[in-house]
């Protein structure tokens, strides 16, 4: 599925992005010189996509680049707005890359972003792109109670 993005001439194919992230996770990599062993795959989360997309659009509309919204909300508070019942949540952001491959390459060069990609505690992901901004949300939901 191709996701069209406001104010962007780049389309993001979620299945390709998911495959590329999972290839890194399954192979393992080095994050800032620290060997990261292979971890399980993540699945696509439409909810995490929506929260990532909202943050990407907000940064574009308000011309800022931050892990915090203009209201001071961190990723957890922003994801909460989309009723994602998270146990673990994390975020990567990037600015200025022409395509997803460049964004992923830059995240993998950054130890903290690389470790987020390789975090074995997360099992879901959503990625969005708006203008020059890329946002990647990771999470794991709390177990549902019966």
Beta strands, then each sheet from edge to edge (+ up, - down):
strand 1: 2-3
strand 2: 12-13
strand 3: 29-31
strand 4: 34-36
strand 5: 43-44
strand 6: 86-95
strand 7: 124-130
strand 8: 133-141
sheet 1: 1+ 2-
sheet 2: 3+ 4-
sheet 3: 5+ 7+ 8- 6+
end
